[in-house]
Structures are given as structure tokens and as C-alpha cells.
């Protein structure tokens, strides 16, 4: 008996697993070749889509739901009443340390700089370092070690620093 996926030309079972494994290997190699701290990598299998987003090298703060401020100093902070956050650029599992039982990348009260690793999100067996896009003092770590995270989910909140 043929499965519904195989009947419509979509690979299934071992063939699908093999294709996904090759896609993960190719994505891992691609990420290794790219320069700079990546903000987000999206890979889709059906009709093949690859999107790569880098952190803004000027350190500007993107506030979800608000358009960029015209004429704003690109090197300065954008005034906002919303709490500053570092968000997850992808869906996956969040890890606070590089290894089980290891020292967390950040804890409340730490001063962080743009580009500093604040955690890891594992997605499709890829360990993606999540970096801060702004300077500040960690007020709270919002996600526990090993918890699932969604795209754009706040991971930490920052105070001035």
C-alpha cells in the first residue's frame, strides 16, 4: 500500500529522513561559511527556501511592531517605553549554557555587549548561538534551560547599562 505522501510525489519514511539529514548537513556547512553573527536562518524543504538574516552591525534596536524612526541616529539608542529584549530568531530549544551543568552565558545583573552570546537555540540538530544586538544590563532571563522557544519570543530583558 502506498502512503498519501508517496502517492503525491512527496518523499516519505527513510527517503524523507535522508533528505532532511542532507539538508541539515548543508545548512550547517552554509552557516559555518557565513561571516558575522547571524540573527536568523530559515530553511524550508518544500519548494526550497533559504533566508539568512544578520544582526545589524550598527547595533540599532528593532522594536517589534514599531517602524524605524526616520532621521534617527543609527549609532544611538532608539528611545522606547517598551522594555528592551533579546528575542529568539527561530523556533527550537533554548539552552542557557554551552554544556549541561555549565556556567550560564548570562545571568541577571550581567552587563552585556552587542554580539555577546546570551544562549543557544537548537533547531534541526543545529546549535545556533543567540547574540545580543544591544548593550545593557540583564534584568531577567525569561526562558529556562531546555525549554522550547518560538520565533520572536523574548529570551532576556535588558535595562540601561
N, CA, C and O atoms as a GROMACS GRO file, in nm:
protein
  644
    1UNK      N    1   0.085  -0.119   0.000
    1UNK     CA    2   0.000   0.000   0.000
    1UNK      C    3   0.088   0.124   0.000
    1UNK      O    4   0.186   0.131   0.075
    2UNK      N    5   0.055   0.220  -0.083
    2UNK     CA    6   0.133   0.343  -0.097
    2UNK      C    7   0.076   0.450  -0.003
    2UNK      O    8  -0.045   0.469   0.004
    3UNK      N    9   0.164   0.521   0.069
    3UNK     CA   10   0.117   0.627   0.158
    3UNK      C   11   0.070   0.747   0.077
    3UNK      O   12   0.103   0.760  -0.041
    4UNK      N   13  -0.008   0.834   0.143
    4UNK     CA   14  -0.058   0.953   0.075
    4UNK      C   15   0.056   1.042   0.031
    4UNK      O   16   0.050   1.104  -0.076
    5UNK      N   17   0.164   1.051   0.114
    5UNK     CA   18   0.278   1.136   0.078
    5UNK      C   19   0.350   1.082  -0.044
    5UNK      O   20   0.387   1.158  -0.133
    6UNK      N   21   0.370   0.949  -0.050
    6UNK     CA   22   0.438   0.890  -0.165
    6UNK      C   23   0.352   0.901  -0.290
    6UNK      O   24   0.405   0.918  -0.400
    7UNK      N   25   0.220   0.890  -0.274
    7UNK     CA   26   0.131   0.898  -0.389
    7UNK      C   27   0.134   1.034  -0.457
    7UNK      O   28   0.114   1.042  -0.578
    8UNK      N   29   0.158   1.141  -0.381
    8UNK     CA   30   0.161   1.273  -0.445
    8UNK      C   31   0.302   1.319  -0.479
    8UNK      O   32   0.323   1.437  -0.508
    9UNK      N   33   0.398   1.229  -0.476
    9UNK     CA   34   0.535   1.262  -0.515
    9UNK      C   35   0.622   1.312  -0.403
    9UNK      O   36   0.741   1.334  -0.425
   10UNK      N   37   0.569   1.331  -0.284
   10UNK     CA   38   0.646   1.377  -0.170
   10UNK      C   39   0.716   1.257  -0.108
   10UNK      O   40   0.652   1.155  -0.082
   11UNK      N   41   0.848   1.266  -0.084
   11UNK     CA   42   0.916   1.153  -0.022
   11UNK      C   43   0.861   1.127   0.117
   11UNK      O   44   0.812   1.217   0.185
   12UNK      N   45   0.871   1.003   0.159
   12UNK     CA   46   0.823   0.965   0.292
   12UNK      C   47   0.922   0.869   0.354
   12UNK      O   48   1.011   0.817   0.287
   13UNK      N   49   0.905   0.847   0.482
   13UNK     CA   50   0.984   0.746   0.553
   13UNK      C   51   1.134   0.770   0.544
   13UNK      O   52   1.180   0.883   0.564
   14UNK      N   53   1.209   0.664   0.515
   14UNK     CA   54   1.356   0.675   0.512
   14UNK      C   55   1.408   0.777   0.410
   14UNK      O   56   1.507   0.845   0.435
   15UNK      N   57   1.340   0.788   0.294
   15UNK     CA   58   1.386   0.884   0.193
   15UNK      C   59   1.372   1.027   0.245
   15UNK      O   60   1.462   1.109   0.226
   16UNK      N   61   1.259   1.059   0.310
   16UNK     CA   62   1.240   1.192   0.367
   16UNK      C   63   1.344   1.218   0.476
   16UNK      O   64   1.403   1.326   0.482
   17UNK      N   65   1.367   1.119   0.562
   17UNK     CA   66   1.467   1.135   0.669
   17UNK      C   67   1.605   1.160   0.611
   17UNK      O   68   1.680   1.242   0.662
   18UNK      N   69   1.637   1.089   0.503
   18UNK     CA   70   1.767   1.108   0.438
   18UNK      C   71   1.779   1.248   0.379
   18UNK      O   72   1.883   1.313   0.393
   19UNK      N   73   1.673   1.295   0.313
   19UNK     CA   74   1.676   1.430   0.256
   19UNK      C   75   1.688   1.536   0.365
   19UNK      O   76   1.764   1.633   0.350
   20UNK      N   77   1.616   1.519   0.475
   20UNK     CA   78   1.624   1.616   0.585
   20UNK      C   79   1.763   1.615   0.648
   20UNK      O   80   1.815   1.720   0.686
   21UNK      N   81   1.824   1.498   0.661
   21UNK     CA   82   1.960   1.487   0.716
   21UNK      C   83   2.060   1.560   0.625
   21UNK      O   84   2.146   1.632   0.674
   22UNK      N   85   2.048   1.540   0.493
   22UNK     CA   86   2.136   1.610   0.398
   22UNK      C   87   2.114   1.761   0.404
   22UNK      O   88   2.209   1.838   0.400
   23UNK      N   89   1.988   1.803   0.415
   23UNK     CA   90   1.956   1.945   0.425
   23UNK      C   91   2.018   2.006   0.551
   23UNK      O   92   2.073   2.116   0.547
   24UNK      N   93   2.009   1.933   0.665
   24UNK     CA   94   2.068   1.982   0.789
   24UNK      C   95   2.220   1.993   0.776
   24UNK      O   96   2.279   2.090   0.824
   25UNK      N   97   2.284   1.895   0.712
   25UNK     CA   98   2.430   1.900   0.692
   25UNK      C   99   2.469   2.017   0.604
   25UNK      O  100   2.565   2.088   0.633
   26UNK      N  101   2.394   2.039   0.495
   26UNK     CA  102   2.423   2.150   0.405
   26UNK      C  103   2.400   2.284   0.475
   26UNK      O  104   2.476   2.379   0.455
   27UNK      N  105   2.297   2.292   0.557
   27UNK     CA  106   2.270   2.416   0.631
   27UNK      C  107   2.381   2.443   0.730
   27UNK      O  108   2.427   2.556   0.742
   28UNK      N  109   2.427   2.338   0.800
   28UNK     CA  110   2.536   2.352   0.897
   28UNK      C  111   2.663   2.401   0.826
   28UNK      O  112   2.733   2.488   0.878
   29UNK      N  113   2.692   2.347   0.707
   29UNK     CA  114   2.810   2.391   0.630
   29UNK      C  115   2.793   2.536   0.585
   29UNK      O  116   2.888   2.614   0.591
   30UNK      N  117   2.673   2.572   0.539
   30UNK     CA  118   2.647   2.709   0.495
   30UNK      C  119   2.665   2.807   0.609
   30UNK      O  120   2.730   2.910   0.592
   31UNK      N  121   2.609   2.776   0.726
   31UNK     CA  122   2.622   2.865   0.842
   31UNK      C  123   2.769   2.879   0.881
   31UNK      O  124   2.811   2.987   0.922
   32UNK      N  125   2.846   2.771   0.869
   32UNK     CA  126   2.988   2.777   0.902
   32UNK      C  127   3.067   2.865   0.808
   32UNK      O  128   3.172   2.917   0.847
   33UNK      N  129   3.021   2.882   0.685
   33UNK     CA  130   3.091   2.963   0.586
   33UNK      C  131   3.053   3.111   0.594
   33UNK      O  132   3.125   3.195   0.540
   34UNK      N  133   2.945   3.146   0.660
   34UNK     CA  134   2.898   3.284   0.663
   34UNK      C  135   2.971   3.364   0.771
   34UNK      O  136   3.004   3.312   0.878
   35UNK      N  137   2.997   3.489   0.740
   35UNK     CA  138   3.065   3.577   0.835
   35UNK      C  139   2.964   3.653   0.920
   35UNK      O  140   2.851   3.679   0.878
   36UNK      N  141   3.007   3.687   1.039
   36UNK     CA  142   2.928   3.772   1.126
   36UNK      C  143   2.825   3.694   1.207
   36UNK      O  144   2.791   3.581   1.173
   37UNK      N  145   2.778   3.757   1.314
   37UNK     CA  146   2.677   3.689   1.396
   37UNK      C  147   2.543   3.686   1.324
   37UNK      O  148   2.488   3.790   1.288
   38UNK      N  149   2.492   3.567   1.304
   38UNK     CA  150   2.364   3.552   1.236
   38UNK      C  151   2.251   3.576   1.334
   38UNK      O  152   2.257   3.537   1.451
   39UNK      N  153   2.149   3.641   1.284
   39UNK     CA  154   2.031   3.664   1.367
   39UNK      C  155   1.930   3.551   1.345
   39UNK      O  156   1.866   3.505   1.440
   40UNK      N  157   1.917   3.509   1.220
   40UNK     CA  158   1.814   3.408   1.190
   40UNK      C  159   1.851   3.333   1.064
   40UNK      O  160   1.900   3.392   0.967
   41UNK      N  161   1.829   3.204   1.065
   41UNK     CA  162   1.844   3.120   0.947
   41UNK      C  163   1.716   3.041   0.934
   41UNK      O  164   1.674   2.972   1.028
   42UNK      N  165   1.654   3.050   0.818
   42UNK     CA  166   1.533   2.973   0.793
   42UNK      C  167   1.558   2.886   0.672
   42UNK      O  168   1.602   2.936   0.569
   43UNK      N  169   1.533   2.760   0.682
   43UNK     CA  170   1.548   2.666   0.572
   43UNK      C  171   1.417   2.591   0.558
   43UNK      O  172   1.364   2.538   0.655
   44UNK      N  173   1.364   2.589   0.438
   44UNK     CA  174   1.238   2.516   0.415
   44UNK      C  175   1.266   2.410   0.310
   44UNK      O  176   1.338   2.438   0.214
   45UNK      N  177   1.214   2.296   0.323
   45UNK     CA  178   1.239   2.186   0.231
   45UNK      C  179   1.150   2.192   0.107
   45UNK      O  180   1.199   2.186  -0.005
   46UNK      N  181   1.018   2.204   0.126
   46UNK     CA  182   0.925   2.210   0.014
   46UNK      C  183   0.943   2.338  -0.065
   46UNK      O  184   0.935   2.447  -0.008
   47UNK      N  185   0.966   2.327  -0.195
   47UNK     CA  186   0.991   2.440  -0.283
   47UNK      C  187   1.110   2.523  -0.237
   47UNK      O  188   1.118   2.642  -0.267
   48UNK      N  189   1.201   2.465  -0.166
   48UNK     CA  190   1.332   2.514  -0.127
   48UNK      C  191   1.341   2.664  -0.102
   48UNK      O  192   1.342   2.742  -0.198
   49UNK      N  193   1.347   2.704   0.021
   49UNK     CA  194   1.363   2.844   0.061
   49UNK      C  195   1.475   2.851   0.163
   49UNK      O  196   1.475   2.774   0.258
   50UNK      N  197   1.568   2.940   0.146
   50UNK     CA  198   1.673   2.967   0.245
   50UNK      C  199   1.674   3.117   0.270
   50UNK      O  200   1.694   3.194   0.176
   51UNK      N  201   1.654   3.159   0.391
   51UNK     CA  202   1.660   3.300   0.428
   51UNK      C  203   1.764   3.315   0.538
   51UNK      O  204   1.764   3.238   0.634
   52UNK      N  205   1.850   3.413   0.524
   52UNK     CA  206   1.955   3.438   0.623
   52UNK      C  207   1.947   3.584   0.663
   52UNK      O  208   1.938   3.673   0.578
   53UNK      N  209   1.949   3.608   0.792
   53UNK     CA  210   1.940   3.745   0.844
   53UNK      C  211   2.055   3.766   0.942
   53UNK      O  212   2.076   3.688   1.035
   54UNK      N  213   2.130   3.876   0.920
   54UNK     CA  214   2.239   3.909   1.007
   54UNK      C  215   2.195   4.014   1.108
   54UNK      O  216   2.099   4.088   1.084
   55UNK      N  217   2.266   4.021   1.220
   55UNK     CA  218   2.243   4.129   1.314
   55UNK      C  219   2.287   4.259   1.250
   55UNK      O  220   2.379   4.261   1.168
   56UNK      N  221   2.222   4.366   1.287
   56UNK     CA  222   2.256   4.498   1.236
   56UNK      C  223   2.392   4.538   1.293
   56UNK      O  224   2.405   4.552   1.415
   57UNK      N  225   2.494   4.558   1.208
   57UNK     CA  226   2.627   4.591   1.259
   57UNK      C  227   2.632   4.726   1.330
   57UNK      O  228   2.724   4.750   1.408
   58UNK      N  229   2.535   4.813   1.304
   58UNK     CA  230   2.534   4.943   1.371
   58UNK      C  231   2.476   4.933   1.511
   58UNK      O  232   2.480   5.031   1.586
   59UNK      N  233   2.422   4.819   1.547
   59UNK     CA  234   2.371   4.798   1.681
   59UNK      C  235   2.236   4.864   1.705
   59UNK      O  236   2.198   4.887   1.820
   60UNK      N  237   2.163   4.896   1.596
   60UNK     CA  238   2.032   4.957   1.615
   60UNK      C  239   1.936   4.859   1.679
   60UNK      O  240   1.951   4.738   1.665
   61UNK      N  241   1.841   4.913   1.748
   61UNK     CA  242   1.744   4.830   1.820
   61UNK      C  243   1.616   4.825   1.738
   61UNK      O  244   1.557   4.929   1.708
   62UNK      N  245   1.574   4.708   1.702
   62UNK     CA  246   1.447   4.691   1.633
   62UNK      C  247   1.341   4.663   1.737
   62UNK      O  248   1.353   4.570   1.817
   63UNK      N  249   1.237   4.744   1.735
   63UNK     CA  250   1.128   4.725   1.829
   63UNK      C  251   1.013   4.664   1.753
   63UNK      O  252   0.957   4.728   1.664
   64UNK      N  253   0.975   4.539   1.786
   64UNK     CA  254   0.867   4.473   1.715
   64UNK      C  255   0.740   4.558   1.716
   64UNK      O  256   0.700   4.611   1.820
   65UNK      N  257   0.677   4.569   1.599
   65UNK     CA  258   0.552   4.643   1.590
   65UNK      C  259   0.569   4.792   1.570
   65UNK      O  260   0.469   4.863   1.555
   66UNK      N  261   0.694   4.842   1.571
   66UNK     CA  262   0.715   4.985   1.550
   66UNK      C  263   0.803   5.005   1.428
   66UNK      O  264   0.905   4.937   1.414
   67UNK      N  265   0.766   5.099   1.338
   67UNK     CA  266   0.851   5.126   1.223
   67UNK      C  267   0.978   5.198   1.268
   67UNK      O  268   0.980   5.259   1.375
   68UNK      N  269   1.085   5.192   1.187
   68UNK     CA  270   1.207   5.263   1.222
   68UNK      C  271   1.180   5.413   1.234
   68UNK      O  272   1.098   5.468   1.161
   69UNK      N  273   1.249   5.477   1.324
   69UNK     CA  274   1.234   5.620   1.345
   69UNK      C  275   1.309   5.695   1.235
   69UNK      O  276   1.431   5.682   1.225
   70UNK      N  277   1.238   5.775   1.151
   70UNK     CA  278   1.307   5.848   1.046
   70UNK      C  279   1.406   5.948   1.105
   70UNK      O  280   1.376   6.018   1.202
   71UNK      N  281   1.523   5.954   1.046
   71UNK     CA  282   1.622   6.051   1.088
   71UNK      C  283   1.690   6.015   1.219
   71UNK      O  284   1.769   6.094   1.271
   72UNK      N  285   1.662   5.899   1.272
   72UNK     CA  286   1.724   5.861   1.399
   72UNK      C  287   1.872   5.836   1.379
   72UNK      O  288   1.915   5.789   1.274
   73UNK      N  289   1.950   5.868   1.479
   73UNK     CA  290   2.093   5.842   1.475
   73UNK      C  291   2.113   5.692   1.472
   73UNK      O  292   2.078   5.624   1.569
   74UNK      N  293   2.170   5.636   1.362
   74UNK     CA  294   2.181   5.491   1.354
   74UNK      C  295   2.273   5.433   1.460
   74UNK      O  296   2.264   5.313   1.489
   75UNK      N  297   2.361   5.511   1.517
   75UNK     CA  298   2.452   5.459   1.617
   75UNK      C  299   2.399   5.475   1.758
   75UNK      O  300   2.454   5.417   1.852
   76UNK      N  301   2.293   5.555   1.775
   76UNK     CA  302   2.241   5.581   1.909
   76UNK      C  303   2.127   5.489   1.943
   76UNK      O  304   2.083   5.408   1.861
   77UNK      N  305   2.080   5.501   2.063
   77UNK     CA  306   1.968   5.420   2.106
   77UNK      C  307   1.838   5.484   2.058
   77UNK      O  308   1.826   5.606   2.052
   78UNK      N  309   1.743   5.401   2.026
   78UNK     CA  310   1.611   5.449   1.988
   78UNK      C  311   1.529   5.457   2.114
   78UNK      O  312   1.510   5.357   2.183
   79UNK      N  313   1.479   5.577   2.146
   79UNK     CA  314   1.401   5.587   2.267
   79UNK      C  315   1.273   5.504   2.256
   79UNK      O  316   1.205   5.506   2.154
   80UNK      N  317   1.244   5.433   2.360
   80UNK     CA  318   1.124   5.350   2.361
   80UNK      C  319   1.078   5.329   2.505
   80UNK      O  320   1.158   5.322   2.598
   81UNK      N  321   0.946   5.320   2.521
   81UNK     CA  322   0.892   5.294   2.653
   81UNK      C  323   0.881   5.144   2.678
   81UNK      O  324   0.861   5.100   2.791
   82UNK      N  325   0.894   5.065   2.569
   82UNK     CA  326   0.885   4.921   2.583
   82UNK      C  327   1.014   4.867   2.642
   82UNK      O  328   1.122   4.922   2.619
   83UNK      N  329   1.003   4.760   2.719
   83UNK     CA  330   1.127   4.700   2.772
   83UNK      C  331   1.213   4.648   2.658
   83UNK      O  332   1.162   4.597   2.559
   84UNK      N  333   1.342   4.662   2.673
   84UNK     CA  334   1.434   4.612   2.572
   84UNK      C  335   1.452   4.463   2.595
   84UNK      O  336   1.465   4.416   2.708
   85UNK      N  337   1.453   4.390   2.486
   85UNK     CA  338   1.458   4.245   2.494
   85UNK      C  339   1.551   4.190   2.388
   85UNK      O  340   1.574   4.253   2.285
   86UNK      N  341   1.604   4.074   2.413
   86UNK     CA  342   1.667   3.994   2.310
   86UNK      C  343   1.570   3.880   2.284
   86UNK      O  344   1.530   3.809   2.376
   87UNK      N  345   1.532   3.863   2.157
   87UNK     CA  346   1.430   3.765   2.122
   87UNK      C  347   1.492   3.648   2.046
   87UNK      O  348   1.601   3.660   1.990
   88UNK      N  349   1.421   3.538   2.046
   88UNK     CA  350   1.467   3.420   1.972
   88UNK      C  351   1.444   3.443   1.823
   88UNK      O  352   1.334   3.480   1.781
   89UNK      N  353   1.547   3.422   1.742
   89UNK     CA  354   1.530   3.440   1.597
   89UNK      C  355   1.471   3.317   1.529
   89UNK      O  356   1.452   3.315   1.407
   90UNK      N  357   1.442   3.212   1.609
   90UNK     CA  358   1.394   3.089   1.548
   90UNK      C  359   1.320   3.004   1.651
   90UNK      O  360   1.321   3.032   1.771
   91UNK      N  361   1.257   2.902   1.601
   91UNK     CA  362   1.191   2.803   1.685
   91UNK      C  363   1.293   2.696   1.721
   91UNK      O  364   1.373   2.655   1.637
   92UNK      N  365   1.291   2.652   1.845
   92UNK     CA  366   1.385   2.547   1.884
   92UNK      C  367   1.385   2.528   2.034
   92UNK      O  368   1.287   2.558   2.102
   93UNK      N  369   1.495   2.476   2.084
   93UNK     CA  370   1.512   2.453   2.228
   93UNK      C  371   1.622   2.546   2.278
   93UNK      O  372   1.731   2.550   2.222
   94UNK      N  373   1.592   2.621   2.384
   94UNK     CA  374   1.684   2.721   2.436
   94UNK      C  375   1.774   2.659   2.542
   94UNK      O  376   1.727   2.588   2.631
   95UNK      N  377   1.904   2.688   2.532
   95UNK     CA  378   1.999   2.643   2.633
   95UNK      C  379   2.073   2.765   2.687
   95UNK      O  380   2.120   2.849   2.612
   96UNK      N  381   2.081   2.772   2.820
   96UNK     CA  382   2.146   2.886   2.885
   96UNK      C  383   2.298   2.872   2.894
   96UNK      O  384   2.368   2.970   2.919
   97UNK      N  385   2.350   2.749   2.875
   97UNK     CA  386   2.493   2.724   2.888
   97UNK      C  387   2.541   2.640   2.770
   97UNK      O  388   2.461   2.580   2.699
   98UNK      N  389   2.671   2.637   2.751
   98UNK     CA  390   2.729   2.563   2.639
   98UNK      C  391   2.722   2.413   2.660
   98UNK      O  392   2.729   2.336   2.563
   99UNK      N  393   2.710   2.369   2.786
   99UNK     CA  394   2.703   2.226   2.814
   99UNK      C  395   2.614   2.204   2.936
   99UNK      O  396   2.598   2.295   3.018
  100UNK      N  397   2.558   2.086   2.949
  100UNK     CA  398   2.474   2.059   3.067
  100UNK      C  399   2.552   2.082   3.197
  100UNK      O  400   2.662   2.030   3.214
  101UNK      N  401   2.494   2.159   3.287
  101UNK     CA  402   2.558   2.189   3.414
  101UNK      C  403   2.663   2.297   3.407
  101UNK      O  404   2.723   2.332   3.508
  102UNK      N  405   2.687   2.351   3.286
  102UNK     CA  406   2.789   2.455   3.269
  102UNK      C  407   2.742   2.590   3.319
  102UNK      O  408   2.625   2.609   3.353
  103UNK      N  409   2.834   2.685   3.321
  103UNK     CA  410   2.803   2.821   3.365
  103UNK      C  411   2.714   2.889   3.259
  103UNK      O  412   2.747   2.886   3.141
  104UNK      N  413   2.603   2.948   3.300
  104UNK     CA  414   2.516   3.016   3.203
  104UNK      C  415   2.590   3.129   3.132
  104UNK      O  416   2.680   3.192   3.188
  105UNK      N  417   2.552   3.152   3.007
  105UNK     CA  418   2.612   3.259   2.930
  105UNK      C  419   2.587   3.394   2.998
  105UNK      O  420   2.676   3.479   3.005
  106UNK      N  421   2.464   3.415   3.048
  106UNK     CA  422   2.431   3.539   3.117
  106UNK      C  423   2.338   3.509   3.235
  106UNK      O  424   2.263   3.411   3.234
  107UNK      N  425   2.346   3.594   3.335
  107UNK     CA  426   2.253   3.587   3.448
  107UNK      C  427   2.210   3.730   3.481
  107UNK      O  428   2.270   3.826   3.434
  108UNK      N  429   2.107   3.743   3.560
  108UNK     CA  430   2.057   3.875   3.599
  108UNK      C  431   2.171   3.955   3.662
  108UNK      O  432   2.244   3.906   3.748
  109UNK      N  433   2.182   4.080   3.617
  109UNK     CA  434   2.285   4.170   3.669
  109UNK      C  435   2.408   4.177   3.581
  109UNK      O  436   2.490   4.267   3.599
  110UNK      N  437   2.425   4.084   3.486
  110UNK     CA  438   2.540   4.090   3.394
  110UNK      C  439   2.524   4.206   3.297
  110UNK      O  440   2.413   4.236   3.253
  111UNK      N  441   2.634   4.270   3.264
  111UNK     CA  442   2.636   4.372   3.159
  111UNK      C  443   2.675   4.300   3.030
  111UNK      O  444   2.777   4.231   3.025
  112UNK      N  445   2.593   4.317   2.927
  112UNK     CA  446   2.623   4.251   2.800
  112UNK      C  447   2.647   4.355   2.692
  112UNK      O  448   2.598   4.468   2.699
  113UNK      N  449   2.724   4.313   2.593
  113UNK     CA  450   2.760   4.400   2.480
  113UNK      C  451   2.699   4.342   2.352
  113UNK      O  452   2.670   4.222   2.347
  114UNK      N  453   2.679   4.426   2.249
  114UNK     CA  454   2.630   4.374   2.121
  114UNK      C  455   2.724   4.264   2.070
  114UNK      O  456   2.846   4.279   2.073
  115UNK      N  457   2.667   4.156   2.024
  115UNK     CA  458   2.743   4.045   1.971
  115UNK      C  459   2.777   3.939   2.076
  115UNK      O  460   2.827   3.832   2.041
  116UNK      N  461   2.751   3.968   2.202
  116UNK     CA  462   2.780   3.870   2.308
  116UNK      C  463   2.676   3.758   2.307
  116UNK      O  464   2.556   3.784   2.294
  117UNK      N  465   2.722   3.636   2.322
  117UNK     CA  466   2.632   3.521   2.323
  117UNK      C  467   2.554   3.522   2.454
  117UNK      O  468   2.610   3.535   2.562
  118UNK      N  469   2.421   3.508   2.440
  118UNK     CA  470   2.335   3.504   2.560
  118UNK      C  471   2.271   3.367   2.578
  118UNK      O  472   2.212   3.339   2.682
  119UNK      N  473   2.282   3.279   2.477
  119UNK     CA  474   2.225   3.146   2.486
  119UNK      C  475   2.239   3.074   2.353
  119UNK      O  476   2.297   3.126   2.258
  120UNK      N  477   2.186   2.954   2.348
  120UNK     CA  478   2.188   2.872   2.228
  120UNK      C  479   2.047   2.823   2.202
  120UNK      O  480   1.975   2.784   2.295
  121UNK      N  481   2.007   2.826   2.074
  121UNK     CA  482   1.880   2.764   2.035
  121UNK      C  483   1.913   2.651   1.940
  121UNK      O  484   1.972   2.671   1.834
  122UNK      N  485   1.874   2.532   1.980
  122UNK     CA  486   1.893   2.414   1.896
  122UNK      C  487   1.772   2.400   1.806
  122UNK      O  488   1.658   2.394   1.852
  123UNK      N  489   1.799   2.395   1.675
  123UNK     CA  490   1.693   2.374   1.577
  123UNK      C  491   1.745   2.280   1.470
  123UNK      O  492   1.852   2.304   1.414
  124UNK      N  493   1.674   2.176   1.443
  124UNK     CA  494   1.713   2.076   1.343
  124UNK      C  495   1.855   2.025   1.369
  124UNK      O  496   1.934   2.010   1.276
  125UNK      N  497   1.887   2.000   1.494
  125UNK     CA  498   2.016   1.949   1.539
  125UNK      C  499   2.130   2.049   1.514
  125UNK      O  500   2.247   2.012   1.522
  126UNK      N  501   2.095   2.174   1.484
  126UNK     CA  502   2.196   2.281   1.471
  126UNK      C  503   2.195   2.363   1.599
  126UNK      O  504   2.088   2.402   1.648
  127UNK      N  505   2.314   2.389   1.654
  127UNK     CA  506   2.325   2.472   1.773
  127UNK      C  507   2.353   2.615   1.727
  127UNK      O  508   2.462   2.643   1.676
  128UNK      N  509   2.258   2.703   1.744
  128UNK     CA  510   2.267   2.841   1.696
  128UNK      C  511   2.293   2.934   1.814
  128UNK      O  512   2.209   2.945   1.904
  129UNK      N  513   2.407   3.001   1.814
  129UNK     CA  514   2.436   3.096   1.921
  129UNK      C  515   2.344   3.217   1.904
  129UNK      O  516   2.331   3.271   1.794
  130UNK      N  517   2.284   3.259   2.012
  130UNK     CA  518   2.198   3.377   2.011
  130UNK      C  519   2.278   3.490   2.075
  130UNK      O  520   2.326   3.478   2.188
  131UNK      N  521   2.293   3.598   2.000
  131UNK     CA  522   2.375   3.709   2.048
  131UNK      C  523   2.289   3.831   2.077
  131UNK      O  524   2.182   3.850   2.018
  132UNK      N  525   2.338   3.913   2.167
  132UNK     CA  526   2.270   4.039   2.198
  132UNK      C  527   2.291   4.136   2.082
  132UNK      O  528   2.398   4.140   2.022
  133UNK      N  529   2.190   4.214   2.052
  133UNK     CA  530   2.202   4.314   1.948
  133UNK      C  531   2.214   4.454   2.007
  133UNK      O  532   2.210   4.554   1.935
  134UNK      N  533   2.229   4.460   2.138
  134UNK     CA  534   2.237   4.588   2.205
  134UNK      C  535   2.309   4.572   2.340
  134UNK      O  536   2.320   4.462   2.392
  135UNK      N  537   2.356   4.682   2.393
  135UNK     CA  538   2.422   4.682   2.523
  135UNK      C  539   2.317   4.698   2.632
  135UNK      O  540   2.214   4.763   2.611
  136UNK      N  541   2.342   4.641   2.747
  136UNK     CA  542   2.250   4.660   2.859
  136UNK      C  543   2.284   4.569   2.974
  136UNK      O  544   2.374   4.486   2.968
  137UNK      N  545   2.207   4.587   3.081
  137UNK     CA  546   2.221   4.503   3.199
  137UNK      C  547   2.105   4.403   3.197
  137UNK      O  548   1.989   4.441   3.182
  138UNK      N  549   2.138   4.276   3.212
  138UNK     CA  550   2.035   4.172   3.210
  138UNK      C  551   1.947   4.190   3.334
  138UNK      O  552   1.994   4.179   3.448
  139UNK      N  553   1.819   4.217   3.310
  139UNK     CA  554   1.724   4.229   3.420
  139UNK      C  555   1.664   4.094   3.456
  139UNK      O  556   1.644   4.062   3.573
  140UNK      N  557   1.635   4.015   3.352
  140UNK     CA  558   1.575   3.884   3.377
  140UNK      C  559   1.601   3.792   3.259
  140UNK      O  560   1.603   3.836   3.144
  141UNK      N  561   1.620   3.666   3.288
  141UNK     CA  562   1.624   3.562   3.186
  141UNK      C  563   1.486   3.500   3.188
  141UNK      O  564   1.442   3.446   3.290
  142UNK      N  565   1.416   3.508   3.076
  142UNK     CA  566   1.274   3.474   3.071
  142UNK      C  567   1.245   3.329   3.036
  142UNK      O  568   1.132   3.284   3.050
  143UNK      N  569   1.346   3.256   2.989
  143UNK     CA  570   1.326   3.119   2.945
  143UNK      C  571   1.421   3.028   3.022
  143UNK      O  572   1.539   3.059   3.038
  144UNK      N  573   1.370   2.916   3.067
  144UNK     CA  574   1.452   2.821   3.140
  144UNK      C  575   1.536   2.734   3.047
  144UNK      O  576   1.508   2.724   2.928
  145UNK      N  577   1.638   2.674   3.102
  145UNK     CA  578   1.727   2.588   3.026
  145UNK      C  579   1.651   2.466   2.974
  145UNK      O  580   1.583   2.397   3.049
  146UNK      N  581   1.664   2.442   2.843
  146UNK     CA  582   1.599   2.326   2.782
  146UNK      C  583   1.453   2.346   2.746
  146UNK      O  584   1.386   2.251   2.705
  147UNK      N  585   1.402   2.468   2.760
  147UNK     CA  586   1.262   2.494   2.727
  147UNK      C  587   1.246   2.527   2.579
  147UNK      O  588   1.336   2.587   2.518
  148UNK      N  589   1.134   2.490   2.521
  148UNK     CA  590   1.109   2.526   2.381
  148UNK      C  591   1.083   2.676   2.367
  148UNK      O  592   1.023   2.738   2.456
  149UNK      N  593   1.128   2.734   2.256
  149UNK     CA  594   1.104   2.875   2.229
  149UNK      C  595   1.044   2.890   2.090
  149UNK      O  596   1.063   2.806   2.002
  150UNK      N  597   0.971   2.998   2.073
  150UNK     CA  598   0.907   3.032   1.946
  150UNK      C  599   0.983   3.145   1.879
  150UNK      O  600   1.064   3.212   1.943
  151UNK      N  601   0.958   3.167   1.751
  151UNK     CA  602   1.015   3.279   1.679
  151UNK      C  603   0.972   3.410   1.745
  151UNK      O  604   0.853   3.429   1.774
  152UNK      N  605   1.064   3.499   1.770
  152UNK     CA  606   1.041   3.632   1.830
  152UNK      C  607   1.001   3.626   1.978
  152UNK      O  608   0.956   3.727   2.032
  153UNK      N  609   1.016   3.514   2.043
  153UNK     CA  610   0.986   3.505   2.186
  153UNK      C  611   1.097   3.573   2.265
  153UNK      O  612   1.214   3.543   2.243
  154UNK      N  613   1.065   3.665   2.356
  154UNK     CA  614   1.168   3.729   2.437
  154UNK      C  615   1.244   3.626   2.521
  154UNK      O  616   1.184   3.540   2.586
  155UNK      N  617   1.377   3.637   2.518
  155UNK     CA  618   1.463   3.546   2.595
  155UNK      C  619   1.515   3.613   2.721
  155UNK      O  620   1.519   3.552   2.828
  156UNK      N  621   1.554   3.741   2.708
  156UNK     CA  622   1.601   3.818   2.824
  156UNK      C  623   1.549   3.960   2.812
  156UNK      O  624   1.521   4.008   2.702
  157UNK      N  625   1.537   4.027   2.925
  157UNK     CA  626   1.506   4.170   2.923
  157UNK      C  627   1.630   4.245   2.970
  157UNK      O  628   1.709   4.195   3.050
  158UNK      N  629   1.644   4.367   2.917
  158UNK     CA  630   1.763   4.448   2.944
  158UNK      C  631   1.723   4.581   3.004
  158UNK      O  632   1.623   4.642   2.966
  159UNK      N  633   1.803   4.625   3.097
  159UNK     CA  634   1.791   4.760   3.149
  159UNK      C  635   1.906   4.844   3.095
  159UNK      O  636   1.996   4.792   3.028
  160UNK      N  637   1.902   4.973   3.123
  160UNK     CA  638   2.011   5.058   3.074
  160UNK      C  639   2.145   5.014   3.134
  160UNK      O  640   2.152   4.967   3.248
  161UNK      N  641   2.246   5.030   3.057
  161UNK     CA  642   2.376   4.989   3.110
  161UNK      C  643   2.484   5.027   3.026
  161UNK      O  644   2.600   4.999   3.059
   0.00000   0.00000   0.00000
